[in-house]
Amino acid sequence: MSRTQRDPGVAAVLSFFIPGVGQFYNGAFLRGLFWLVVTPGLWIGSAGTLGWMFHIAAAYTAYRYAARRSG
């Protein structure tokens, strides 16, 4: 069984603009769904403060996940 290598930079950019999409790109669908649901809730619930933090966290986790799998 071969794993498709994913570009960590692409995963990070995708998840930065739409949290969860980078995780979908990596094949981690449950992680992507988590970020896709939680981040908008935090944007609304915290008037934007936590939303930015979670955008960055989503991008970072997508990058790290892709980097670990391709390494």
PyMOL CGO cylinders between C-alpha atoms (Angstrom):
from pymol import cmd
from pymol.cgo import CYLINDER

trace = [
    CYLINDER, 0.00, 0.00, 0.00, 1.56, 3.30, -1.03, 0.3, 1, 1, 1, 1, 1, 1,
    CYLINDER, 1.56, 3.30, -1.03, 0.82, 6.65, 0.53, 0.3, 1, 1, 1, 1, 1, 1,
    CYLINDER, 0.82, 6.65, 0.53, 0.56, 9.71, -1.64, 0.3, 1, 1, 1, 1, 1, 1,
    CYLINDER, 0.56, 9.71, -1.64, 2.97, 12.40, -0.50, 0.3, 1, 1, 1, 1, 1, 1,
    CYLINDER, 2.97, 12.40, -0.50, 1.40, 15.76, 0.15, 0.3, 1, 1, 1, 1, 1, 1,
    CYLINDER, 1.40, 15.76, 0.15, 3.13, 19.12, 0.01, 0.3, 1, 1, 1, 1, 1, 1,
    CYLINDER, 3.13, 19.12, 0.01, 3.18, 20.61, 3.53, 0.3, 1, 1, 1, 1, 1, 1,
    CYLINDER, 3.18, 20.61, 3.53, 3.17, 24.17, 2.17, 0.3, 1, 1, 1, 1, 1, 1,
    CYLINDER, 3.17, 24.17, 2.17, 0.01, 23.57, 0.14, 0.3, 1, 1, 1, 1, 1, 1,
    CYLINDER, 0.01, 23.57, 0.14, -1.68, 21.96, 3.15, 0.3, 1, 1, 1, 1, 1, 1,
    CYLINDER, -1.68, 21.96, 3.15, -0.81, 24.95, 5.34, 0.3, 1, 1, 1, 1, 1, 1,
    CYLINDER, -0.81, 24.95, 5.34, -2.06, 27.53, 2.85, 0.3, 1, 1, 1, 1, 1, 1,
    CYLINDER, -2.06, 27.53, 2.85, -5.30, 25.66, 2.25, 0.3, 1, 1, 1, 1, 1, 1,
    CYLINDER, -5.30, 25.66, 2.25, -5.98, 25.39, 5.96, 0.3, 1, 1, 1, 1, 1, 1,
    CYLINDER, -5.98, 25.39, 5.96, -5.04, 29.00, 6.60, 0.3, 1, 1, 1, 1, 1, 1,
    CYLINDER, -5.04, 29.00, 6.60, -7.66, 30.30, 4.19, 0.3, 1, 1, 1, 1, 1, 1,
    CYLINDER, -7.66, 30.30, 4.19, -10.34, 27.71, 5.03, 0.3, 1, 1, 1, 1, 1, 1,
    CYLINDER, -10.34, 27.71, 5.03, -9.58, 25.80, 8.25, 0.3, 1, 1, 1, 1, 1, 1,
    CYLINDER, -9.58, 25.80, 8.25, -9.90, 22.08, 7.68, 0.3, 1, 1, 1, 1, 1, 1,
    CYLINDER, -9.90, 22.08, 7.68, -9.29, 22.04, 3.93, 0.3, 1, 1, 1, 1, 1, 1,
    CYLINDER, -9.29, 22.04, 3.93, -5.57, 21.37, 4.42, 0.3, 1, 1, 1, 1, 1, 1,
    CYLINDER, -5.57, 21.37, 4.42, -6.46, 18.39, 6.60, 0.3, 1, 1, 1, 1, 1, 1,
    CYLINDER, -6.46, 18.39, 6.60, -8.84, 17.15, 3.87, 0.3, 1, 1, 1, 1, 1, 1,
    CYLINDER, -8.84, 17.15, 3.87, -5.97, 17.55, 1.39, 0.3, 1, 1, 1, 1, 1, 1,
    CYLINDER, -5.97, 17.55, 1.39, -3.83, 15.38, 3.68, 0.3, 1, 1, 1, 1, 1, 1,
    CYLINDER, -3.83, 15.38, 3.68, -6.54, 12.72, 3.86, 0.3, 1, 1, 1, 1, 1, 1,
    CYLINDER, -6.54, 12.72, 3.86, -7.34, 13.38, 7.55, 0.3, 1, 1, 1, 1, 1, 1,
    CYLINDER, -7.34, 13.38, 7.55, -11.09, 13.87, 7.15, 0.3, 1, 1, 1, 1, 1, 1,
    CYLINDER, -11.09, 13.87, 7.15, -12.08, 13.81, 10.83, 0.3, 1, 1, 1, 1, 1, 1,
    CYLINDER, -12.08, 13.81, 10.83, -9.39, 16.36, 11.68, 0.3, 1, 1, 1, 1, 1, 1,
    CYLINDER, -9.39, 16.36, 11.68, -10.57, 18.53, 8.80, 0.3, 1, 1, 1, 1, 1, 1,
    CYLINDER, -10.57, 18.53, 8.80, -14.16, 18.31, 9.94, 0.3, 1, 1, 1, 1, 1, 1,
    CYLINDER, -14.16, 18.31, 9.94, -13.11, 19.32, 13.46, 0.3, 1, 1, 1, 1, 1, 1,
    CYLINDER, -13.11, 19.32, 13.46, -11.33, 22.47, 12.23, 0.3, 1, 1, 1, 1, 1, 1,
    CYLINDER, -11.33, 22.47, 12.23, -14.11, 23.28, 9.78, 0.3, 1, 1, 1, 1, 1, 1,
    CYLINDER, -14.11, 23.28, 9.78, -16.74, 23.22, 12.53, 0.3, 1, 1, 1, 1, 1, 1,
    CYLINDER, -16.74, 23.22, 12.53, -14.84, 24.61, 15.52, 0.3, 1, 1, 1, 1, 1, 1,
    CYLINDER, -14.84, 24.61, 15.52, -13.12, 27.62, 13.91, 0.3, 1, 1, 1, 1, 1, 1,
    CYLINDER, -13.12, 27.62, 13.91, -16.28, 29.45, 12.74, 0.3, 1, 1, 1, 1, 1, 1,
    CYLINDER, -16.28, 29.45, 12.74, -17.82, 28.87, 16.16, 0.3, 1, 1, 1, 1, 1, 1,
    CYLINDER, -17.82, 28.87, 16.16, -14.83, 30.49, 17.82, 0.3, 1, 1, 1, 1, 1, 1,
    CYLINDER, -14.83, 30.49, 17.82, -14.92, 33.40, 15.37, 0.3, 1, 1, 1, 1, 1, 1,
    CYLINDER, -14.92, 33.40, 15.37, -18.51, 34.10, 16.39, 0.3, 1, 1, 1, 1, 1, 1,
    CYLINDER, -18.51, 34.10, 16.39, -18.13, 33.26, 20.07, 0.3, 1, 1, 1, 1, 1, 1,
    CYLINDER, -18.13, 33.26, 20.07, -15.04, 35.37, 20.68, 0.3, 1, 1, 1, 1, 1, 1,
    CYLINDER, -15.04, 35.37, 20.68, -15.73, 38.26, 18.29, 0.3, 1, 1, 1, 1, 1, 1,
    CYLINDER, -15.73, 38.26, 18.29, -12.76, 37.19, 16.15, 0.3, 1, 1, 1, 1, 1, 1,
    CYLINDER, -12.76, 37.19, 16.15, -9.97, 36.91, 18.69, 0.3, 1, 1, 1, 1, 1, 1,
    CYLINDER, -9.97, 36.91, 18.69, -9.85, 33.12, 18.92, 0.3, 1, 1, 1, 1, 1, 1,
    CYLINDER, -9.85, 33.12, 18.92, -10.78, 32.77, 15.27, 0.3, 1, 1, 1, 1, 1, 1,
    CYLINDER, -10.78, 32.77, 15.27, -7.38, 34.09, 14.14, 0.3, 1, 1, 1, 1, 1, 1,
    CYLINDER, -7.38, 34.09, 14.14, -5.57, 31.87, 16.59, 0.3, 1, 1, 1, 1, 1, 1,
    CYLINDER, -5.57, 31.87, 16.59, -7.40, 28.82, 15.31, 0.3, 1, 1, 1, 1, 1, 1,
    CYLINDER, -7.40, 28.82, 15.31, -6.77, 29.76, 11.67, 0.3, 1, 1, 1, 1, 1, 1,
    CYLINDER, -6.77, 29.76, 11.67, -3.04, 29.74, 12.42, 0.3, 1, 1, 1, 1, 1, 1,
    CYLINDER, -3.04, 29.74, 12.42, -3.30, 26.53, 14.47, 0.3, 1, 1, 1, 1, 1, 1,
    CYLINDER, -3.30, 26.53, 14.47, -5.20, 24.80, 11.66, 0.3, 1, 1, 1, 1, 1, 1,
    CYLINDER, -5.20, 24.80, 11.66, -2.52, 25.81, 9.15, 0.3, 1, 1, 1, 1, 1, 1,
    CYLINDER, -2.52, 25.81, 9.15, 0.28, 24.68, 11.46, 0.3, 1, 1, 1, 1, 1, 1,
    CYLINDER, 0.28, 24.68, 11.46, -1.29, 21.28, 12.18, 0.3, 1, 1, 1, 1, 1, 1,
    CYLINDER, -1.29, 21.28, 12.18, -1.95, 20.67, 8.47, 0.3, 1, 1, 1, 1, 1, 1,
    CYLINDER, -1.95, 20.67, 8.47, 1.68, 21.52, 7.71, 0.3, 1, 1, 1, 1, 1, 1,
    CYLINDER, 1.68, 21.52, 7.71, 3.04, 19.26, 10.46, 0.3, 1, 1, 1, 1, 1, 1,
    CYLINDER, 3.04, 19.26, 10.46, 0.79, 16.35, 9.49, 0.3, 1, 1, 1, 1, 1, 1,
    CYLINDER, 0.79, 16.35, 9.49, 1.88, 16.54, 5.83, 0.3, 1, 1, 1, 1, 1, 1,
    CYLINDER, 1.88, 16.54, 5.83, 5.54, 16.92, 6.79, 0.3, 1, 1, 1, 1, 1, 1,
    CYLINDER, 5.54, 16.92, 6.79, 5.44, 13.86, 9.07, 0.3, 1, 1, 1, 1, 1, 1,
    CYLINDER, 5.44, 13.86, 9.07, 3.76, 11.71, 6.44, 0.3, 1, 1, 1, 1, 1, 1,
    CYLINDER, 3.76, 11.71, 6.44, 6.15, 12.72, 3.65, 0.3, 1, 1, 1, 1, 1, 1,
    CYLINDER, 6.15, 12.72, 3.65, 9.27, 12.36, 5.77, 0.3, 1, 1, 1, 1, 1, 1,
]
cmd.load_cgo(trace, "trace")
